[in-house]
Amino acid sequence: MNWDRIEGNWKQLKGKVKQQWGKLTDDQLDTISGKRDLLAGKIQESYGVSKDEAEKQLATWQQGQRETTLESKPMDKPAENK
């Protein structure tokens, strides 16, 4: 899932972000509003990791969202021939 879609669906994805980075508060997540750079900064601040590590964690999480989205997408039913 590209970051524009994450940002656009931030309210729905906030819970998944909270699961991944539980030290982030609801107020912080509201302030972040899906902005990747703000989220990376808060991960750095809350977990004491480098910018590179925060970006790596975000990239891994983002890839997981792509997989989750693909898995949960309903499959098209084949057309019935009559």
C-alpha positions in Angstrom: 0.0 0.0 0.0 1.5 3.3 -0.9 1.8 6.0 1.7 -0.8 8.3 0.1 -3.4 5.5 0.7 -2.2 5.1 4.3 -2.5 8.8 4.9 -6.0 8.8 3.3 -7.1 5.9 5.5 -5.3 7.1 8.6 -8.4 6.8 10.9 -8.8 3.2 9.9 -5.1 2.3 10.2 -4.4 4.2 13.4 -5.2 1.0 15.4 -2.7 -1.0 13.4 -0.1 1.6 14.0 -0.9 1.6 17.7 -0.5 -2.2 17.7 2.9 -2.0 16.1 4.2 1.0 18.1 2.3 0.8 21.4 4.2 3.6 23.1 2.6 6.2 20.8 -0.3 7.9 22.4 -3.7 8.6 20.7 -2.9 12.3 20.9 0.4 11.7 19.0 -1.4 9.6 16.4 -4.0 12.3 15.9 -1.2 14.9 15.5 0.7 12.6 13.0 -2.5 12.4 10.8 -0.8 9.9 8.5 2.3 12.0 7.8 5.2 9.5 7.3 7.9 11.9 8.5 6.0 12.8 11.7 5.4 9.1 12.4 9.1 8.3 11.9 10.0 11.2 14.2 7.7 10.0 16.9 9.0 6.4 16.6 12.6 7.8 17.0 11.6 9.9 20.0 9.5 7.2 21.8 11.8 4.2 21.1 15.2 5.9 21.1 16.1 4.6 17.6 17.9 6.2 14.8 16.2 7.8 11.8 17.3 4.9 9.6 15.9 2.4 12.0 12.6 4.2 12.3 12.4 4.3 8.4 13.2 0.6 8.2 10.5 -0.2 10.7 8.0 1.9 8.7 9.0 0.2 5.5 8.5 -3.2 7.0 5.1 -2.2 8.5 4.0 -0.6 5.2 4.9 -3.8 3.3 2.8 -5.7 5.8 -0.2 -3.4 5.1 0.1 -4.2 1.4 0.0 -7.9 2.2 -3.0 -7.5 4.6 -4.8 -5.4 2.0 -4.3 -8.0 -0.7 -5.3 -10.9 1.6 -8.5 -9.2 2.7 -9.5 -8.0 -0.7 -12.6 -10.0 -1.9 -11.9 -12.2 -4.9 -14.0 -11.7 -8.0 -16.4 -14.6 -8.6 -16.1 -16.2 -12.0 -19.0 -15.5 -14.3 -21.4 -18.3 -14.6 -22.0 -19.7 -18.1 -25.7 -20.4 -18.8 
